[in-house]
Amino acid sequence: MKKILMAKVSSTILEACIGAKEGEKILIVTEPEKLLISESIATIAYQMKAEPIISIIVPRENDGQEPPQPIAEAMKSSDAFICVVGKSITHTHAVKNAIANGSRGIVMTQFSEDMMIHGGMQADFKQLKPICMSMAKALENGKEIRLTTPYGTDLSFSAEGRRGNALYCMVEKGEFSTAPTVEANVSPIEGTANGKIVADASVPYIGIGLLDEPIYLDVNNGRITSISGGRQAKILREDLEFKNDENVYNIAELGVGLNPSCRFIGLMLEDEGVYGSVHIGIGTNITLGGNVKAACHYDLIMTQPTIVVDGRTVLKDGEVVL
């Protein structure tokens, strides 16, 4: 029954998100636990007279770990690819190279079967596109960007010369987007971020999910220098220490969630898309316009944020004011 109910969103992914065409080779990269979702998408692709290819990989040990080289090559040579995985392969050279070669991709990390029936994928992506693009343009090339929240976040950085990225779940040749999150983001210039981050909503990685209490992080010269809080803060701190990679502490991204159909459920691409939320990405930034490749990319999500770019308020207490 679930496969039937998932058909509507599968059609949205293929028709609205990647614009699949007859004869195109659509590569679906997946894991054993996500096979029902992948088969639903492949069924619709076949009905559209595209050529679906399902490639099952062993789940990556860490988010941000590269997929096997044959999969990376297949992504690069595909007309379009869809990643239906539990462990993220978004911030990888495989995705970056596939896009550079002209493929187009939709990334569905931590997608559940329920998300194929309810939630963020029910949004009108065409309607949200101009809002997302406007926010990305507002963040682009910001010489001084300041993020604050009522919970104690106060972070400033420069994104001068950096592009703004608009991810609205619809892609053309040479583009990728996450789904169902609709977000605008920018990658800070390495070494420029300073202040404090207080994540109060979610850290949808390594089993943390929805936060029981805030996680507090100090940032100096572009890197996290301390992490404090309760049980969940300890999980994050110990995981990053275990990576034994200084780049995991890099402030990699400021992202603004813009999907009114998303809700906080403890899963990555649903939580990050919640309208009016903001996430600070840490670690890898190579797919966002930066040059750091780390052992992971995690997002720290907060609510009621205010963003000021070069003196202009673009987000006020979680409401877009462009």
C-alpha positions in Angstrom: 0.0 0.0 0.0 2.8 2.4 0.8 4.3 2.1 -2.6 1.0 3.2 -4.1 0.8 6.2 -1.7 4.3 7.1 -2.6 3.6 7.4 -6.3 2.4 11.0 -6.1 5.6 12.3 -4.6 7.6 10.0 -6.9 5.9 11.8 -9.8 6.7 15.2 -8.3 10.4 14.2 -8.0 10.7 13.2 -11.6 8.4 15.7 -13.3 8.8 18.9 -11.2 12.2 18.4 -9.5 14.4 16.9 -12.2 12.2 17.3 -15.3 12.9 13.8 -16.5 12.6 13.3 -20.3 12.0 10.2 -22.5 15.1 8.2 -23.0 17.2 9.9 -20.3 19.3 7.7 -18.0 18.1 8.4 -14.4 20.6 7.0 -11.8 19.1 6.3 -8.4 21.8 5.8 -5.8 20.3 4.1 -2.7 20.8 1.8 0.3 19.0 -1.5 1.1 16.8 0.2 3.7 15.6 2.8 1.1 14.9 0.4 -1.7 11.1 0.7 -1.5 11.4 4.5 -2.0 13.8 4.0 -4.9 11.6 1.4 -6.6 8.6 3.7 -6.4 10.7 6.5 -8.1 12.0 4.0 -10.7 8.5 2.8 -11.5 7.4 6.3 -12.4 10.6 6.9 -14.4 9.9 3.8 -16.4 6.3 4.9 -17.0 7.7 8.2 -18.3 9.9 6.2 -20.8 13.1 7.2 -19.1 15.7 4.6 -18.2 15.9 4.1 -14.5 19.1 2.6 -13.0 19.1 1.6 -9.3 22.5 1.3 -7.7 22.6 0.0 -4.2 25.6 1.0 -2.1 26.8 -0.1 1.3 25.7 2.8 3.7 28.6 5.2 4.2 30.2 5.1 7.7 30.0 8.9 8.0 28.0 11.7 6.5 30.0 13.3 3.7 32.0 10.2 2.9 32.5 9.7 -0.8 30.5 7.0 -2.6 32.4 4.1 -4.3 34.3 5.3 -7.4 32.1 3.3 -9.9 29.1 5.1 -8.5 30.8 8.4 -8.7 31.6 7.7 -12.4 28.0 6.6 -13.0 26.7 9.9 -11.4 29.0 11.8 -13.7 27.8 10.1 -16.9 24.1 10.2 -16.0 21.5 12.6 -17.4 20.2 13.0 -13.8 20.8 11.3 -10.5 18.7 10.9 -7.3 20.4 10.1 -4.1 18.1 8.2 -1.7 20.4 7.5 1.2 20.6 7.5 5.0 24.2 8.8 5.3 24.7 12.0 3.3 26.8 12.0 0.1 25.8 15.5 -0.7 29.0 17.3 0.2 31.3 15.1 -1.9 33.5 15.4 -4.9 31.2 12.9 -6.6 28.3 15.3 -6.5 30.5 18.3 -7.4 32.0 16.5 -10.4 28.7 15.1 -11.6 27.2 18.6 -11.7 30.3 20.0 -13.3 29.9 17.4 -16.1 26.3 18.6 -16.8 24.2 16.1 -14.9 21.5 17.3 -12.6 20.7 15.9 -9.2 18.2 15.7 -6.4 19.5 14.6 -3.0 17.1 12.9 -0.6 19.1 12.2 2.5 17.4 10.5 5.5 14.2 10.3 3.5 11.6 8.1 5.2 8.6 6.4 3.5 6.4 8.8 5.5 8.1 11.8 4.0 7.1 10.3 0.6 3.5 10.7 1.7 3.3 13.8 4.0 5.3 16.9 4.7 7.7 19.1 2.8 7.3 17.4 -0.6 3.7 18.7 -0.7 5.0 22.3 -1.2 4.5 24.3 -4.4 8.2 24.5 -5.4 7.4 26.8 -8.4 5.8 29.3 -6.0 8.7 29.1 -3.5 11.4 29.5 -6.2 11.4 33.3 -6.5 11.5 33.8 -2.7 14.4 31.4 -2.4 16.3 33.0 -5.2 15.8 36.5 -3.7 17.1 35.3 -0.3 20.1 33.7 -2.0 20.8 37.0 -3.8 20.5 38.9 -0.6 23.2 36.7 1.1 25.5 36.7 -1.9 28.7 38.7 -1.6 27.7 39.9 1.9 30.7 41.8 3.3 29.3 41.6 6.8 26.6 39.1 7.7 25.3 38.9 11.3 23.0 36.2 12.6 21.3 36.5 16.0 18.5 34.7 17.9 16.7 35.2 21.2 18.5 32.1 22.6 22.0 33.6 22.4 23.3 33.0 18.9 25.4 36.0 17.8 27.6 35.1 14.8 29.2 37.5 12.3 31.3 36.7 9.2 32.1 37.8 5.7 30.9 36.1 2.5 32.5 38.7 0.2 33.0 37.2 -3.3 30.9 34.1 -2.4 27.8 33.1 -4.4 24.4 32.7 -2.9 22.9 29.2 -3.4 19.2 28.8 -4.1 18.0 25.2 -3.5 14.3 25.0 -4.3 14.0 21.3 -5.3 13.9 22.0 -9.0 17.1 21.6 -11.1 18.4 22.3 -14.6 21.5 20.9 -16.3 24.5 21.4 -14.1 22.5 21.9 -10.9 21.7 20.0 -7.8 19.2 20.5 -5.0 18.3 18.9 -1.8 14.7 17.9 -1.2 12.3 18.7 0.5 14.2 21.5 2.1 13.8 24.8 0.3 16.8 26.9 1.4 19.0 29.8 0.4 22.6 29.6 1.7 26.0 31.1 1.5 29.4 29.8 2.5 31.4 32.2 4.8 34.9 33.1 3.9 37.1 30.7 5.8 38.5 32.2 9.0 36.1 35.1 9.2 33.3 33.8 11.5 33.3 34.9 15.1 30.8 34.7 17.9 28.5 32.2 19.5 26.1 29.6 18.0 23.1 28.3 20.1 21.3 25.4 18.3 17.8 25.1 19.9 15.9 23.1 17.4 17.7 20.1 15.8 21.0 18.5 14.8 19.7 15.8 12.5 22.9 13.7 12.4 24.6 10.9 14.4 21.4 10.1 16.2 20.9 13.5 17.8 17.8 14.8 16.0 15.4 17.1 17.9 17.1 18.8 20.7 16.1 18.3 24.3 18.2 21.3 25.4 20.3 23.9 23.5 23.8 23.2 22.3 26.3 26.1 22.8 29.3 26.6 20.5 32.0 29.2 20.6 33.5 30.3 17.3 36.8 32.0 16.7 38.4 32.9 13.4 36.1 30.6 11.4 36.3 27.5 13.7 34.4 26.1 16.6 36.6 26.3 19.7 34.2 24.8 22.3 31.0 22.8 22.5 28.9 22.7 25.7 25.4 21.7 26.9 23.9 18.4 27.9 23.8 14.9 26.7 23.4 15.8 23.0 26.2 18.4 23.1 28.4 15.6 24.4 27.5 13.3 21.5 28.4 16.1 19.0 31.6 17.0 20.7 32.9 13.4 21.0 31.9 12.6 17.4 33.9 15.6 16.1 36.8 14.7 18.2 36.8 11.1 17.0 37.0 12.4 13.4 40.5 13.6 14.1 40.2 16.3 11.4 40.5 20.0 12.3 38.4 20.8 9.2 35.2 19.4 10.9 35.2 22.6 13.0 35.1 24.9 10.0 32.0 27.2 9.7 30.9 26.1 6.3 27.4 27.5 5.7 24.6 29.8 6.7 21.3 28.4 5.4 17.8 29.8 5.6 14.8 27.3 5.6 11.9 28.5 3.3 9.5 25.6 3.0 6.2 26.2 4.9 5.3 22.5 4.5 8.3 21.2 6.3 8.1 20.4 10.1 10.6 19.4 12.7 10.8 15.6 12.9 14.4 15.0 13.6 15.4 14.1 10.0 17.8 16.2 8.0 16.2 17.6 4.9 12.8 18.1 6.5 14.2 19.9 9.6 16.5 22.1 7.5 13.6 23.3 5.3 11.3 24.5 8.1 10.2 28.0 7.1 12.1 30.7 9.1 14.6 28.4 10.6 18.4 28.9 10.1 21.1 26.3 10.1 24.8 26.8 10.5 26.7 24.1 8.5 30.1 22.9 9.8 32.8 21.0 8.0 32.8 20.6 4.3 31.9 23.5 2.0 33.2 22.5 -1.4 29.7 22.1 -2.9 28.6 25.5 -1.6 31.4 27.7 -3.0 34.1 27.2 -0.4 37.3 25.1 -0.6 37.3 23.0 2.6 36.8 19.2 2.4 36.3 17.7 5.9 35.4 14.3 7.3 31.7 15.4 7.6 29.2 18.2 7.1 26.7 18.7 10.0 24.0 21.3 10.3 23.0 23.0 13.6 19.4 24.3 13.4 17.9 27.2 15.3 14.6 29.1 15.4 13.5 32.8 15.5 16.7 34.0 13.8 17.4 37.5 12.5 19.9 38.1 9.7 21.4 41.4 8.8 23.5 41.7 5.6 25.6 44.8 5.2 23.1 46.8 7.3 20.0 45.4 5.6 17.7 43.1 7.6 16.6 40.1 5.4 15.1 37.9 8.1 13.5 39.1 11.3 12.6 36.7 14.1 12.1 34.0 11.5 10.1 36.0 9.0 11.4 36.9 5.6 11.4 40.7 5.2 13.0 41.0 1.7 
